């Protein structure tokens, strides 16, 4: 399981470089993700290369979501295939995850959210 | 006054007579005077004629006048005296008459009063239910009222002159005589003397006697007058009451049923020994308890309901509950009760039965019934129905056998005979019970024996020439079996309906069958999706020994499905009495054409159960479904039970979808379901063991994709895939749910030789179906 982690502004973009996320690689995925998302407030997981996700992969993604939410951060997904989306819809996870069609769309959502937060509240003392 | 008037009237003729006599006397005197005068005139005329001097006559005339006056005075005097005498006499007579009149009046009144009194006495004596009598001092009846007839059976006339001793029981006569004589001598009344008398009809009667002495002028007793009252009934009533009280007391004391009186709040007022035995408390304990104290908490709600029922209906029960005994143990009881009104307020009488033994018996009965059902099931499994292999040469099979509550005579078997040939036998014996089951077993045995013998005979002598024995025709098998069993069937007055079908795939796919009065099997043609019935015209076995069984042929196409069934399916009735029927069955099969044989039968069972409104089938539900293989050959792969193999699982799924020319949603579902299923086998079936393996066998039919996964790991068969929490609260538990949601049929079942199987089915959408058919046709054209 290989993850490519990039920083785009304050957003950590994690590109999953595997064509499947299933029982065979979820343990590696969890371990790698746990390290990559530690302390991150804005995480985007790009699943463009992932053609198949099973229930184990779904569980691993949920685990990430819970970890980021627990730290007060936000997780978005992008680039999910039709097959993967059908699984998300089957188990109603499309309501739990914030899913975007493309990486740009997701980053724009993060930016817009950040602008809203800055308008509404004083700027944070430290940049993330 | 009337009498005085009458006396006057009586005296009037007397006075008239008296006056008339006076007048007559006067007239007579006057007449005599006149006559005398005339004689004197005539004499004077005669003498004058002779002498002629009138001087002496004038002197005589004056004297005579004086006499006449004297006579008148005398007469008047007499008249006066007479009148005075008359008046006096009349006065005396009148006084006498008035006295007499008064006396007569008094006497008449007395007589009237007496008569009224007598009448009253008689009326009373005759109308009172008691016997009124008078006896003299000897005890001899001098008067008896008519009631004697009813009391002792004698008419008053018959008793006249008899003594009451004649009616006394012989052993009591002396005592009665002494007592009576004493009463007479002491002039003492008889009061409330209870004594037995003999009736005229020989029976006895119990009398209550009261009497008073009749006293003579000098005060001595001259007899007795009294009343006898028949108290036999009263005594009987008293005895009956006493006996009844005794009976009820015994019932209360000795009854095996608990009887308890309580107030409406459950406070105990009275309880019989049986009740105390049931609950194990003493009467003294009870005075400090209410029934709430000995009622387990789980029954409290029901008790409140009962109180309401009692208030509105005046009764409760019967209902079962438990009591907590004094020793803490529980005792099952059956209660009934009624509300009664008493001067102290409403009360509740309850009858409590200890049903411990009944409960034990029920439990024992249930155990016996379970054992019986088990035996029935084993008879059915081992004798009547065969083990249907899922795979047959060129076909898939499934059988459904839902036993009814009785032992029925349904039987079936599927016999693979050659690589391209198998027989299906389905039969039903008329009637139910052990006899039907035995006849059924015997018939099936005879059929199989006949088949074996015929095969063996055909093989003998020709073994060198042929590799495969020539199979006897179905008609021959049935005919020979008929010859063997029909005489016996006729003897036991049973008959057997039978469907014997042989499936052959070469040189052409055809079913050859004999239908001996059995329910008509259905043939579903995949090419059209339409069902037809396999017609057959023979009578059941056991009807007549002269029947000639004939076979018919029904060609079929690859993928066609045949449904054999017993009349338990078509004759299942709903609560309105409507049969499930052939038409409903055909419609069901056509609507479920895409299902696997097993899915078809399981869903049929649910359909029939829904139709009849429950699972209580009156008749066995027996079905055999045979689905011939489609034109495409199955695709098989064996994989190691390891996660890296999952890519091959997905590849296998993709290939099947390519075979079925399906894409899009169905492809996603097939891949996802198969992937989850294989994951489960690795994770749960082999629990991560690396040495495991599993096989995938996929078949594409024109209307579905079916995959059977076979493994040798631990069986896991969820009864139903529970819906997991579909939010972010859980990270697992989606696998079974996903499989359930992404397949149209899924079966978890044990396979052969300790294997476990999971069957997954996806229905192809109609457009996919048509597309697949077109491609298949094109492929077969290319092959040709």
Contacts between the chains, C-beta under 8 A, distances in Angstrom:
chain1	res1	chain2	res2	distance
A	20	B	646	7.6
A	20	B	647	7.3
A	20	B	650	7.7
A	22	B	643	7.4
A	22	B	646	5.8
A	22	B	675	6.8
A	22	B	679	7.2
A	23	B	643	5.3
A	23	B	646	6.8
A	23	B	679	4.6
A	23	B	682	7.1
A	23	B	683	6.8
A	24	B	643	3.3
A	24	B	644	5.9
A	24	B	646	5.3
A	25	B	643	7.8
A	52	B	650	6.4
A	52	B	671	7.1
A	52	B	675	7.4
A	54	B	646	8.0
A	54	B	672	7.2
A	54	B	675	5.3
A	54	B	676	6.1
A	54	B	679	6.3
A	54	B	738	8.0
A	55	B	676	6.0
A	55	B	679	7.4
A	55	B	732	7.3
A	55	B	734	3.9
A	55	B	735	4.7
A	55	B	738	5.6
A	56	B	679	6.9
A	56	B	732	7.9
A	58	B	734	6.2
A	59	B	731	3.9
A	59	B	732	5.0
A	59	B	734	7.3
A	60	B	731	7.7
A	62	B	728	5.6
A	62	B	730	7.8
A	62	B	731	4.6
A	63	B	731	5.4
A	65	B	728	6.0
A	66	B	728	6.5
A	66	B	731	7.7
A	82	B	668	7.4
A	83	B	668	5.0
A	83	B	671	7.1
A	83	B	672	7.6
A	86	B	665	7.1
A	86	B	668	4.8
A	86	B	672	7.6
A	87	B	668	7.9
A	87	B	672	6.1
A	87	B	738	7.3
A	90	B	672	7.8
A	90	B	738	6.3
A	90	B	741	5.6
A	90	B	742	7.0
A	91	B	724	7.6
A	91	B	726	5.7
A	91	B	734	5.4
A	91	B	737	7.1
A	91	B	738	6.9
A	92	B	726	4.2
A	92	B	727	7.5
A	93	B	726	7.8
A	96	B	727	6.2
A	96	B	728	4.7
